[in-house]
Amino acid sequence: MNNCKTQMQAAKTGILTKQMIAVSEKEGISPEILMERIARGTVAIPCNINHKCIDPCGVGEGLKTKINVNIGVSGDICNYESERKKAQIAAKLGADAIMDLSNCGKTASFRQELIDTSSAMIGTVPIYDAVGYLEKELFEIAAREFIDVLRAHAVQGVDFMTIHAGLNKRCVEKVLSCKRKMNLVSRGGALLFAWMLETGNENPFYENFDEVLDIFAQYDVTASLGDGLRPGCIADGTDIAQISELTELGILTQRAWDKNVQVMIEGPGHIALNEIGANVTVQKKICKNAPFYVLGPIVTDIAPGYDHITSAIGGAVAGAYGADFLCYVTPAEHLRLPDADDVKEGIIACKIAAHAADIAKGIPNAADIDNKMARARQAVDFDKMLDLAIDREKAERYYKSTSPSEKGTCTMCGKMCAVKTVNKALEKYFGKN
């Protein structure tokens, strides 16, 4: 990269990298505009120098809304073959990123396998791995050990890492004083919160943030600044604890950019539908338009088993207001480790949300495939409709499950198909003229 360690450093010095060229071609944006946005930090290309098979992907201003898929073993279900299958589903359905959230045992081999075989961006949350890999009680882990695990992920080739560096002692005081209904629901945030209370020490990722940035700059890891205080129910949405952490993230964002480290900001969480736009606006203001990466948001708390839907509603609205990156949620959210079917349902729901957002915010050519679908429907061309469907397998299964009495229709309308009726009427009318 012409002696530039990161994409941001290259962009600031006017160097067009092969990753920038690849992203500009995929997004239909000029390389010069893309480079300018990377230099300002409003676009990131998470692309570790050691992730050799990656297909570079851009996240941020003016680009298509991206989606992330979470996989990873847990202490109760440690089945790596199942996680491999989930990764394959994510690749087949075109996920832009895969996060390995494995939180037990020796995970390095599986993580390396993902990095060596996946063309999607790979993300991790190092604090999960620290607890599992070190095989220590949380309170016995030294600050240095958290940083060492982070460094190991960077060396392997992880493209972006969630670090809850904004959850410092000032934010802890806000949590203790604001009397939330759900306290903390971020797993990484909760681990750090408990560690800080027990040890009396400052957050090691905050206290050693300059060292973290030096590691990230060396391997061009994008800092995904985590929202450890994201609300876990709509009653806690947009409260003082959440906003206090976001303020800290804004400060950390500038510190990262000053060291040429790319940044994404993570966002809520559970928030009411009418608060989503304000959350996006505030994040973009405080963090100077850094790419916004949201979990959901989940817009109601009462739909376990259907949270891929509650999150898709929130994700579409967040994306329409300017969120750049959606983390999928599966039907298993709040209930269990998702299986392969859950993963597929979550990905499809998230892709629908991202696509709807792209149409709403005017991403060039986003609606082209919708226009093709409209033409196929107007022609009553079911084969073409199935080819254009976001989930062809499911659409075809539904269509072929029953047989209409009238050829070229479906069993919902049959002979009363509105499109076919009007087509016949117009054909007859114009035939008379």
ABEGO torsion letter per residue (X at the ends): XGGBABAAAAAAAGBBBAAAAAAAAAAGBBAAAAAAAAAAGABBBBBBAABAABBBBBBEBGBBBBBBBBBEBBAABBBAAAAAAAAAAAAAAGBABBBBABABEBAAAAAAAAAAABABBBBBBAAAAAAAAAGBBAAABBAAAAAAAAAAAAAAGBABBBBBAABBAAAAAAAAAAGBAAEBABAAAAAAAAAAAAAGBBBAAAAAAAAAAAAAAAAGBBBBBBBAABBABAAABGBAAAAAAAAAAAAAAAAAAAAGBBBBBBBOEBBBAAAAAAAAAAAAAAAGGBBBBBBOBBABAAABGAAAAAAAAAAAAAAAAGBABBBBBBAABGABBBBAAAAAAAAAAAAAAAAAAAAAAGBBGAAAAAAAAAAAAAAGBAAAAAAABABAAAAAAAAAABBBABBGBBAAAEAABAAAAAAAAAAAAAAAX
